[in-house]
Amino acid sequence: MTMQVGMVGTDGIVIAGDTRWTMSPQLQLGQLHAGGRYGYAASKFRFSVERGIVVACARKMERATHIATEVLTLSDEELKEPCDAICGIAKRIRQRQTDNQDDAHCLIAIAKPTPRMFLFQYGNVDGYLGEICYEMHETAFAGDIENAAIFWAERYYRPTTVRELIPLAAHLVVSSARLNTATIGGLELAVCDANGVHRVPAESVKQLAQQSRDWDRIIGEMFSAYGQQFSYAPDVIG
């Protein structure tokens, strides 16, 4: 599980995601299987700076990162209208593997010829498991798509500059970790614009994460500090 959000701005795209990986290894002990779940922090983004592509991976990470690695090798011609090629990659991977890892999401930002964002996922296609890819023109989510922190984008997203969207995207990811502490944590951000793809520097990410925690605290304090006096009418029965 993870949380990834992409937002299309007037001058490019921002993708924000968490960095917590959760592993549940299976160890053979005689006739028993045992393993301990543990987590670690690592990037879930895959980049081709030279090609101007960034892919954020979610859900079953082994499958999603496999798809992402091959997406980075698409030809310039395929990148013009990439959905069919992306679905073709995912279908070939699914058909030649038997690990039941078909629950994969990928958020894909491509800089050329103009910055665009695509969402790939496995899903129901005419009643069968299949590959789905769409170009996204506003916001897109991958990973824990039922997380209530999506509220922040639903309420406050608007088409504006990437610089203005970055704090909103970061706040959504940081907030999502408070609602799903087991499988979401950390923060990373990437920008895709006319100049290519770029990571937001680690020091800036650290400051954004702290600012998000401050906003969360301030909002809570605003509710508790509200001083209006309320009167309550007695219950009316009958």
N, C-alpha and C positions, 0 to 999 in steps of 0.2 A: 504494500500500500504506500501511497505517497500523496502529496498535494502539488499539483502544477496548475498554474493559471497563465494564460496568454491574453494580452490586450493589444488591440490594434489602435495605434495612434495616428495622428495626422502626419507625422514625419517618420514613422517606423513602427516597430513592434517591440514590446517588452514581454519576456517570459520569466516568471518567478517560480521557484520550486524549493522543496525541502531537500535535505541531504541525509536523512536517516534511512539506512538499509537495515532490514531485519532478516536474520538468518535462522533457520530451524534445521540444523543438520541431523541426519539419521545415522546412528552408529549401530553396527551389528554386534550384539552381545549374546552369543549362543543363539537361541531361537527368538530372542527379544530384540525389538528395535527401541532405541533410546536416543534422546538428543536434547540439547538445551538451546532454547531460543536466546539469541543475543543480538545486539545492534551495534552499528558503527557508522561513522560519518564519512561520506564520500560523495562526489558529484554524481548527479543523475543526468547531466547534460553530455551530449556528444557533439563535437564541433568539427567543421571543416572551415577554418578561417579563409583558406585560399579560395574555396568554392562559395563562401558566403552562406553557409547552412549551419543551423543549430537545431538539435533534436533533444527534447526533454522526454525522458522515459518514465513510465508509471505502470502500476499493477504488477504483473509477473515480470520482474526485471530481467531475467535471463532472456526471455523472448523479446521484450521491448528493446533491449540493448542490441540484440542480434539484428532486429529490423533496422534500428537506427544506424548501425555500422554500415549496412548495405545502402541505406538511403543516401548516405554521404558520398556514395560512388556514382549516383545517377549522372547521366550525361547532360550536357548543357541543353540539348534538345528536349530531353525528358523533363527537365526542370521548368520548362515553359508551361506545361500542363501536367503536373507530377502525380495526380491522384491515381491514374491507372497504373503507373509504374510502381508506386508505393504499394498498392493493393497486390500487384503481381509479386513483389518481393515477399510480402507477408504470406501470400498463398503458397509460394514455393517452400518457404520455411516451415509452414504448418504441415504441408503434405509429406515432407521428408523427415519429420521428427515425430516421435511418439511419447513425448514427455508430458502431455496434457497441460501445457503451459500456454494455452490460447487466450488467456485473459490479459491482453496487453493494450496499453494506450501509448501513443506518441504524439506530442505537440511539436510541429515542425515549422520553423521560420526560414524563409528563403529570401535572400537579399536581391537577387537578380531575376528578371530585368527590373522589377520593382519589388519592394518588401511585401511579402505575403505570408499568411499563416494558415496551416492546415492541421486538421485533427484526424488521426488514424485510430481505429479500434476494431477489434473483432466483435461481431454482433449478428443479429438475426437478419438474414437476407433470404426472403421468400421461404421462411420456415426452416432454414438450415444455417449452420455456422458459416459465416463468411466475412469478408473484409470490407470495411467501410472507411471512406476517406472523403472529407469535405474541406473546401476552403472556408475559413471563418473570417467574418468581416467586423466583428466587434470583440467579444470575449469568448474564451474556450477554457474548459477545465478537463484535467486528466487526473486519474488516481482516485482519491476519496471524493467522488463527485456528489455524494450525499452529505458532505460536511456542511454544517450550518454557516461556516465562515464565508461561504459563497455569497451570503447576503451582502458583503461589502461591495462586491462588484455589481451585483444586481441593483443595489441602491445608488452607488456613487460613480460608476463608470460613465464616462462621456468621451466622445472623440476629441482628444486634445493631444498635446505633445507627449512624447515618450518621457521626457523629464518630469512632467506632471503626473504621469501614470505610474511611475516607478514606486513612489511611496504607497499608493493604493494597493498595487500588486504585492508588495512586500508585507503590508499589514494583513492582507488576506491569508498569506501563507503562515505568518507568525501566529495569527489568531486560530488558524486551523489546528495548529499543534496543541493549543490549550484544550481543544475539544476531542483530540485523538492523540493522547500522549504516548500511546503504545507504538505507533508506527509512523508518526510524523515528528520531525524536529529539524532544527537548523534552517538555513536560508541561503539560496544562491540566486543570482539574477543575470540575465543576458539581454542584450539589445541587438536588434536587427534593423539596420537602416540603409540608406543609400550608400554608405561607406563600407558596408559589410556587417559582420557579426562581432560582438565584443562582450566579454565578461565585465560586469560591474565589479570594480576592485574590492578586495576583501575588507579593507578598512571602511569603505562606504557601506558595504553590506552590514558590517558590525554596527555601524551607527544607525542604519535603518531599522535593524532588529531591536535595538535599544529604544529608539523613538517609538516603535510600534508598541512595545511593552509599556512605555510611558503613556501613550494615548489610551491604552486599555485601562490603566489605573485611573487616569483622569476622568474618563467616561463613567467609570463606576463611582468615583467620588462625587461627580455631579449629581447622580441620582440620590445618593445618600445624604448630600448636603442641601437638597432642595427644601426650603423652609416654609412652604405654604401650609397654613393650618386648614385641616379638613373637619367638617362636621358630618355626622352620620345620622340619617333619619332612622328611627326604630323600624324594625321589620314590620311589614303589614301582612297580617294573616287573614285569609278569608276575603 
